Amino acid sequence: MNIIIPMAGWGTRLRPHTLTVPKPLIKVAGKSVVERLIEEINGSLSEPVTNLVFIIKPEFGKQVEEMLYHSAKKLGIPAHIVYQKEALGTAHAIFQAEKFLDGKVFVAYADTLFKGKIHIDRESDSIILVKKVDNPEQFGVVQLDEKGRIKHFVEKPARFVSDLAIVGIYYFKQGEILRNEIKYLLDNNITKSGEYQLTDALSAMLEKGLIFKPATIDKWMDFGNKKAAVQTNKEILEWEYQHQGNLRGENISLMDTQIIPPCYIGNNVKISGGQIGPYVSIEDGTTIENSRIQNSLIGMNTEIANAVFTDSMIGNYVKINMKDRNPSLNLGDYSKIG
Protein backbone atom coordinates (compact mmCIF):
# COMPACT_ATOMS: atom_id res chain seq x y z
CA MET A 1 0.00 0.00 0.00
CA ASN A 2 1.38 3.40 -1.03
CA ILE A 3 0.14 6.80 0.14
CA ILE A 4 0.73 9.72 -2.23
CA ILE A 5 0.31 13.24 -0.88
CA PRO A 6 0.25 16.14 -3.36
CA MET A 7 1.27 19.32 -1.52
CA ALA A 8 2.97 21.53 -4.10
CA GLY A 9 0.65 24.52 -3.69
CA TRP A 10 1.81 27.82 -2.21
CA GLY A 11 -1.12 28.07 0.24
CA THR A 12 -1.70 31.74 -0.59
CA ARG A 13 -5.06 31.91 1.22
CA LEU A 14 -3.30 31.15 4.51
CA ARG A 15 -0.65 33.85 4.29
CA PRO A 16 1.32 35.15 6.16
CA HIS A 17 1.74 31.71 7.78
CA THR A 18 2.68 30.01 4.51
CA LEU A 19 5.43 32.49 3.72
CA THR A 20 7.84 30.47 5.87
CA VAL A 21 6.40 26.94 5.77
CA PRO A 22 3.99 25.04 3.48
CA LYS A 23 0.42 24.88 4.77
CA PRO A 24 0.48 21.11 5.49
CA LEU A 25 3.38 21.62 7.92
CA ILE A 26 1.56 24.12 10.11
CA LYS A 27 0.85 22.56 13.50
CA VAL A 28 -2.54 22.05 15.12
CA ALA A 29 -2.43 20.89 18.74
CA GLY A 30 1.11 19.58 18.53
CA LYS A 31 1.00 17.85 15.16
CA SER A 32 1.32 19.15 11.61
CA VAL A 33 -1.68 18.98 9.30
CA VAL A 34 0.01 16.40 7.08
CA GLU A 35 1.04 14.27 10.07
CA ARG A 36 -2.55 14.16 11.25
CA LEU A 37 -3.71 13.19 7.76
CA ILE A 38 -1.24 10.31 7.53
CA GLU A 39 -2.17 9.06 10.99
CA GLU A 40 -5.87 8.93 10.16
CA ILE A 41 -5.33 7.04 6.90
CA ASN A 42 -2.77 4.68 8.43
CA GLY A 43 -5.12 3.94 11.32
CA SER A 44 -7.82 2.79 8.89
CA LEU A 45 -5.68 0.26 7.07
CA SER A 46 -5.47 -3.46 7.75
CA GLU A 47 -2.10 -3.72 6.02
CA PRO A 48 1.15 -1.77 6.37
CA VAL A 49 2.01 1.26 4.29
CA THR A 50 4.95 0.48 2.01
CA ASN A 51 5.79 3.98 0.80
CA LEU A 52 4.77 7.51 1.71
CA VAL A 53 5.31 9.93 -1.17
CA PHE A 54 5.24 13.72 -0.84
CA ILE A 55 4.82 15.79 -4.00
CA ILE A 56 6.29 19.25 -3.39
CA LYS A 57 7.86 22.22 -5.14
CA PRO A 58 11.67 22.20 -5.36
CA GLU A 59 11.56 25.76 -3.97
CA PHE A 60 10.31 24.50 -0.60
CA GLY A 61 13.91 23.66 0.28
CA LYS A 62 15.82 21.11 2.32
CA GLN A 63 14.46 22.19 5.70
CA VAL A 64 10.90 21.41 4.60
CA GLU A 65 12.03 18.09 3.17
CA GLU A 66 13.67 17.16 6.47
CA MET A 67 10.44 18.01 8.30
CA LEU A 68 8.52 15.67 6.01
CA TYR A 69 11.03 12.86 6.44
CA HIS A 70 10.82 13.34 10.21
CA SER A 71 7.00 13.10 10.17
CA ALA A 72 7.17 9.83 8.24
CA LYS A 73 9.90 8.44 10.49
CA LYS A 74 7.74 8.99 13.58
CA LEU A 75 5.15 6.72 11.99
CA GLY A 76 7.73 4.18 10.85
CA ILE A 77 6.92 4.61 7.13
CA PRO A 78 9.60 4.94 4.41
CA ALA A 79 9.27 8.39 2.82
CA HIS A 80 10.05 9.69 -0.65
CA ILE A 81 9.96 13.20 -2.10
CA VAL A 82 9.20 14.01 -5.74
CA TYR A 83 8.85 17.42 -7.35
CA GLN A 84 6.17 19.15 -9.37
CA LYS A 85 8.20 21.85 -11.08
CA GLU A 86 5.24 23.45 -12.89
CA ALA A 87 1.69 23.99 -11.64
CA LEU A 88 -0.06 22.04 -14.39
CA GLY A 89 -3.00 20.62 -12.48
CA THR A 90 -3.97 17.85 -10.09
CA ALA A 91 -3.40 14.95 -12.48
CA HIS A 92 0.00 16.30 -13.50
CA ALA A 93 1.02 16.57 -9.84
CA ILE A 94 0.05 12.98 -9.08
CA PHE A 95 1.88 11.71 -12.16
CA GLN A 96 5.17 12.98 -10.72
CA ALA A 97 4.90 9.96 -8.40
CA GLU A 98 4.27 7.60 -11.32
CA LYS A 99 6.58 4.82 -10.15
CA PHE A 100 4.55 4.60 -6.92
CA LEU A 101 1.23 4.39 -8.79
CA ASP A 102 1.31 0.62 -8.62
CA GLY A 103 -0.91 -1.77 -6.68
CA LYS A 104 -3.01 -0.39 -3.85
CA VAL A 105 -2.68 3.38 -3.57
CA PHE A 106 -4.17 6.21 -1.54
CA VAL A 107 -4.02 9.73 -2.96
CA ALA A 108 -4.69 12.31 -0.25
CA TYR A 109 -4.48 16.08 -0.59
CA ALA A 110 -2.49 17.49 2.30
CA ASP A 111 -4.91 20.22 3.37
CA THR A 112 -7.62 17.66 4.09
CA LEU A 113 -8.21 16.80 7.73
CA PHE A 114 -10.76 14.21 8.75
CA LYS A 115 -11.84 11.95 11.58
CA GLY A 116 -13.23 8.45 11.18
CA LYS A 117 -12.35 5.05 9.79
CA ILE A 118 -12.21 4.54 6.03
CA HIS A 119 -14.14 1.48 4.94
CA ILE A 120 -12.53 -0.15 1.90
CA ASP A 121 -14.95 -2.22 -0.14
CA ARG A 122 -12.75 -4.96 -1.57
CA GLU A 123 -15.03 -5.42 -4.59
CA SER A 124 -14.52 -1.81 -5.69
CA ASP A 125 -11.79 -0.59 -8.01
CA SER A 126 -11.77 2.76 -6.25
CA ILE A 127 -13.13 4.40 -3.10
CA ILE A 128 -13.77 8.15 -3.02
CA LEU A 129 -14.18 9.77 0.39
CA VAL A 130 -17.22 12.05 0.54
CA LYS A 131 -19.10 14.12 3.08
CA LYS A 132 -22.68 15.37 2.90
CA VAL A 133 -22.71 19.19 2.76
CA ASP A 134 -25.31 21.94 2.81
CA ASN A 135 -23.72 23.92 -0.02
CA PRO A 136 -22.76 21.43 -2.77
CA GLU A 137 -22.49 24.19 -5.36
CA GLN A 138 -19.16 25.12 -3.75
CA PHE A 139 -17.61 21.66 -4.16
CA GLY A 140 -16.93 18.86 -6.56
CA VAL A 141 -19.59 16.22 -5.91
CA VAL A 142 -20.36 12.63 -6.88
CA GLN A 143 -23.62 11.30 -8.31
CA LEU A 144 -24.66 7.77 -7.39
CA ASP A 145 -26.64 5.17 -9.31
CA GLU A 146 -29.39 2.97 -7.89
CA LYS A 147 -26.77 0.51 -6.56
CA GLY A 148 -24.93 3.20 -4.61
CA ARG A 149 -22.04 3.32 -7.04
CA ILE A 150 -20.52 6.52 -8.35
CA LYS A 151 -21.69 7.29 -11.88
CA HIS A 152 -20.60 10.92 -12.39
CA PHE A 153 -18.22 13.54 -11.04
CA VAL A 154 -19.66 17.07 -11.17
CA GLU A 155 -17.59 20.16 -10.38
CA LYS A 156 -19.47 22.89 -8.47
CA PRO A 157 -22.93 22.10 -9.87
CA ALA A 158 -25.06 25.15 -10.66
CA ARG A 159 -28.21 23.09 -9.97
CA PHE A 160 -28.63 20.34 -7.41
CA VAL A 161 -27.37 16.94 -8.54
CA SER A 162 -25.89 15.64 -5.27
CA ASP A 163 -24.88 16.81 -1.81
CA LEU A 164 -21.97 14.36 -1.48
CA ALA A 165 -18.85 16.52 -1.68
CA ILE A 166 -15.49 15.02 -2.65
CA VAL A 167 -13.20 15.29 0.37
CA GLY A 168 -9.90 14.93 -1.50
CA ILE A 169 -8.90 11.40 -0.48
CA TYR A 170 -8.99 8.55 -3.00
CA TYR A 171 -8.23 4.82 -2.84
CA PHE A 172 -7.32 2.77 -5.91
CA LYS A 173 -7.03 -1.00 -5.94
CA GLN A 174 -4.75 -0.82 -9.00
CA GLY A 175 -2.77 2.38 -9.09
CA GLU A 176 -1.32 1.50 -12.47
CA ILE A 177 -4.76 2.01 -14.08
CA LEU A 178 -4.86 5.59 -12.76
CA ARG A 179 -1.27 6.09 -13.93
CA ASN A 180 -2.15 4.99 -17.45
CA GLU A 181 -5.21 7.24 -17.63
CA ILE A 182 -3.21 10.27 -16.48
CA LYS A 183 -0.48 9.43 -18.99
CA TYR A 184 -3.12 9.44 -21.72
CA LEU A 185 -4.19 12.95 -20.67
CA LEU A 186 -0.59 14.16 -20.73
CA ASP A 187 0.30 12.47 -24.01
CA ASN A 188 -2.77 13.90 -25.73
CA ASN A 189 -2.66 17.31 -24.05
CA ILE A 190 -6.19 16.95 -22.64
CA THR A 191 -6.61 19.91 -20.30
CA LYS A 192 -9.20 22.20 -18.77
CA SER A 193 -8.18 25.84 -18.31
CA GLY A 194 -4.64 24.79 -19.16
CA GLU A 195 -4.40 22.11 -16.46
CA TYR A 196 -4.52 18.32 -16.40
CA GLN A 197 -7.41 17.37 -14.11
CA LEU A 198 -7.67 14.27 -11.92
CA THR A 199 -11.44 14.11 -12.47
CA ASP A 200 -10.86 13.62 -16.21
CA ALA A 201 -8.78 10.51 -15.47
CA LEU A 202 -11.40 9.25 -13.00
CA SER A 203 -14.21 9.81 -15.49
CA ALA A 204 -12.29 7.81 -18.10
CA MET A 205 -11.97 4.96 -15.61
CA LEU A 206 -15.73 5.05 -14.98
CA GLU A 207 -16.43 4.92 -18.71
CA LYS A 208 -14.34 1.75 -18.94
CA GLY A 209 -16.55 0.03 -16.39
CA LEU A 210 -14.46 0.30 -13.23
CA ILE A 211 -16.45 0.26 -10.01
CA PHE A 212 -16.22 3.41 -7.89
CA LYS A 213 -17.96 3.62 -4.52
CA PRO A 214 -18.22 6.42 -1.96
CA ALA A 215 -17.09 6.15 1.66
CA THR A 216 -18.30 8.60 4.28
CA ILE A 217 -16.30 9.96 7.22
CA ASP A 218 -17.33 11.26 10.63
CA LYS A 219 -15.80 14.71 10.34
CA TRP A 220 -14.20 16.73 7.54
CA MET A 221 -12.23 19.84 8.40
CA ASP A 222 -10.85 22.57 6.16
CA PHE A 223 -7.51 24.32 6.61
CA GLY A 224 -7.65 26.65 3.65
CA ASN A 225 -7.60 30.03 5.39
CA LYS A 226 -7.23 31.59 8.83
CA LYS A 227 -10.93 31.38 9.74
CA ALA A 228 -11.09 27.73 8.69
CA ALA A 229 -7.85 26.92 10.54
CA VAL A 230 -9.18 28.41 13.78
CA GLN A 231 -12.41 26.41 13.43
CA THR A 232 -10.49 23.22 12.67
CA ASN A 233 -8.32 23.75 15.74
CA LYS A 234 -11.52 23.99 17.80
CA GLU A 235 -12.95 20.78 16.35
CA ILE A 236 -9.71 18.83 16.82
CA LEU A 237 -9.40 19.97 20.44
CA GLU A 238 -13.01 18.97 21.13
CA TRP A 239 -12.48 15.54 19.56
CA GLU A 240 -9.17 14.81 21.25
CA TYR A 241 -10.25 16.09 24.66
CA GLN A 242 -13.30 13.81 24.47
CA HIS A 243 -11.24 10.78 23.45
CA GLN A 244 -7.92 11.41 25.21
CA GLY A 245 -8.59 13.75 28.10
CA ASN A 246 -5.41 15.57 29.10
CA LEU A 247 -3.78 17.41 26.16
CA ARG A 248 -0.59 18.60 27.79
CA GLY A 249 3.08 18.03 27.14
CA GLU A 250 6.01 17.92 29.55
CA ASN A 251 7.81 20.48 31.69
CA ILE A 252 4.88 22.94 31.76
CA SER A 253 4.84 25.83 34.21
CA LEU A 254 1.44 27.29 35.19
CA MET A 255 1.26 30.07 37.78
CA ASP A 256 -1.96 31.88 38.83
CA THR A 257 -3.55 30.93 35.51
CA GLN A 258 -7.00 29.58 34.74
CA ILE A 259 -7.03 26.99 31.95
CA ILE A 260 -10.47 26.38 30.46
CA PRO A 261 -10.50 23.11 28.47
CA PRO A 262 -10.20 21.95 25.88
CA CYS A 263 -6.73 23.35 25.34
CA TYR A 264 -3.48 21.88 24.06
CA ILE A 265 -0.30 22.97 25.88
CA GLY A 266 2.99 21.78 24.40
CA ASN A 267 6.34 21.02 26.00
CA ASN A 268 8.27 23.66 27.93
CA VAL A 269 5.40 26.14 27.91
CA LYS A 270 5.26 28.78 30.66
CA ILE A 271 2.02 30.60 31.50
CA SER A 272 1.57 33.04 34.35
CA GLY A 273 -1.51 35.08 35.16
CA GLY A 274 -4.65 35.48 33.10
CA GLN A 275 -6.97 32.99 31.49
CA ILE A 276 -6.38 30.57 28.61
CA GLY A 277 -9.17 28.79 26.77
CA PRO A 278 -11.33 27.32 25.70
CA TYR A 279 -10.02 26.10 22.31
CA VAL A 280 -6.42 27.29 22.48
CA SER A 281 -3.43 25.37 21.10
CA ILE A 282 0.00 26.47 22.37
CA GLU A 283 3.08 24.91 20.79
CA ASP A 284 6.42 24.08 22.42
CA GLY A 285 8.56 26.69 24.14
CA THR A 286 6.00 29.51 24.22
CA THR A 287 5.69 31.94 27.14
CA ILE A 288 2.45 33.78 28.02
CA GLU A 289 2.05 36.38 30.78
CA ASN A 290 -1.03 38.21 32.09
CA SER A 291 -3.16 37.44 29.03
CA ARG A 292 -6.68 36.29 28.19
CA ILE A 293 -6.81 34.14 25.07
CA GLN A 294 -9.60 32.08 23.53
CA ASN A 295 -10.16 30.06 20.36
CA SER A 296 -6.68 30.53 18.89
CA LEU A 297 -3.60 28.77 17.53
CA ILE A 298 -0.24 29.90 18.93
CA GLY A 299 3.05 28.68 17.45
CA MET A 300 6.28 27.63 19.14
CA ASN A 301 8.84 29.82 20.92
CA THR A 302 6.45 32.76 20.94
CA GLU A 303 6.31 35.38 23.72
CA ILE A 304 2.97 36.97 24.63
CA ALA A 305 2.35 39.51 27.40
CA ASN A 306 -0.63 41.65 28.45
CA ALA A 307 -2.73 40.47 25.52
CA VAL A 308 -6.47 39.90 25.13
CA PHE A 309 -7.59 38.23 21.91
CA THR A 310 -9.71 35.48 20.39
CA ASP A 311 -10.23 33.82 16.98
CA SER A 312 -6.54 34.32 16.23
CA MET A 313 -3.64 32.58 14.53
CA ILE A 314 -0.15 33.39 15.81
CA GLY A 315 2.99 31.99 14.18
CA ASN A 316 6.35 30.86 15.58
CA TYR A 317 8.92 33.19 17.21
CA VAL A 318 6.37 35.99 17.52
CA LYS A 319 6.66 38.68 20.22
CA ILE A 320 3.49 40.39 21.48
CA ASN A 321 3.28 42.95 24.28
CA MET A 322 -0.07 44.71 24.08
CA LYS A 323 -1.77 47.37 26.13
CA ASP A 324 -5.07 47.47 24.24
CA ARG A 325 -7.55 44.68 23.57
CA ASN A 326 -7.42 43.35 20.01
CA PRO A 327 -10.32 41.04 19.16
CA SER A 328 -8.52 39.00 16.50
CA LEU A 329 -4.92 38.67 15.31
CA ASN A 330 -3.30 37.01 12.32
CA LEU A 331 0.50 37.14 12.68
CA GLY A 332 3.08 35.11 10.74
CA ASP A 333 6.42 33.86 12.02
CA TYR A 334 8.86 36.38 13.53
CA SER A 335 6.24 39.16 13.78
CA LYS A 336 6.40 41.68 16.60
CA ILE A 337 3.79 43.89 18.30
CA GLY A 338 4.66 46.31 21.10
HELIX and SHEET records of a PDB file:
HELIX    1   1 THR A   12  LEU A   14  5                                   3    
HELIX    2   2 HIS A   17  LEU A   19  5                                   3    
HELIX    3   3 LYS A   23  LEU A   25  5                                   3    
HELIX    4   4 VAL A   33  SER A   44  1                                  12    
HELIX    5   5 PRO A   58  PHE A   60  5                                   3    
HELIX    6   6 LYS A   62  LYS A   74  1                                  13    
HELIX    7   7 THR A   90  PHE A   95  1                                   6    
HELIX    8   8 GLU A   98  PHE A  100  5                                   3    
HELIX    9   9 PRO A  136  GLN A  138  5                                   3    
HELIX   10  10 GLY A  175  ASP A  187  1                                  13    
HELIX   11  11 LEU A  198  GLU A  207  1                                  10    
HELIX   12  12 LYS A  226  GLN A  244  1                                  19    
SHEET    1   A 7 ALA A  79  TYR A  83  0                                        
SHEET    2   A 7 ASN A  51  ILE A  56  1                                        
SHEET    3   A 7 ASN A   2  PRO A   6  1                                        
SHEET    4   A 7 VAL A 105  ALA A 108  1                                        
SHEET    5   A 7 LEU A 164  PHE A 172 -1                                        
SHEET    6   A 7 SER A 126  LYS A 132 -1                                        
SHEET    7   A 7 PHE A 212  THR A 216  1                                        
SHEET    1   B 2 LYS A  27  VAL A  28  0                                        
SHEET    2   B 2 LYS A  31  SER A  32 -1                                        
SHEET    1   C 2 THR A 112  LYS A 115  0                                        
SHEET    2   C 2 LYS A 219  ASP A 222 -1                                        
SHEET    1   D 2 GLY A 140  LEU A 144  0                                        
SHEET    2   D 2 ILE A 150  GLU A 155 -1                                        
SHEET    1   E 3 SER A 253  MET A 255  0                                        
SHEET    2   E 3 LYS A 270  ILE A 276  1                                        
SHEET    3   E 3 GLN A 258  ILE A 259  1                                        
SHEET    1   F 5 SER A 253  MET A 255  0                                        
SHEET    2   F 5 LYS A 270  ILE A 276  1                                        
SHEET    3   F 5 THR A 287  ILE A 298  1                                        
SHEET    4   F 5 VAL A 280  ILE A 282  1                                        
SHEET    5   F 5 CYS A 263  ILE A 265  1                                        
SHEET    1   G 6 SER A 253  MET A 255  0                                        
SHEET    2   G 6 LYS A 270  ILE A 276  1                                        
SHEET    3   G 6 THR A 287  ILE A 298  1                                        
SHEET    4   G 6 GLU A 303  ALA A 305  1                                        
SHEET    5   G 6 LYS A 319  ASN A 321  1                                        
SHEET    6   G 6 LYS A 336  ILE A 337  1                                        
SHEET    1   H 5 SER A 253  MET A 255  0                                        
SHEET    2   H 5 LYS A 270  ILE A 276  1                                        
SHEET    3   H 5 THR A 287  ILE A 298  1                                        
SHEET    4   H 5 VAL A 308  ILE A 314  1                                        
SHEET    5   H 5 ASN A 330  LEU A 331  1                                        
END                                                                             
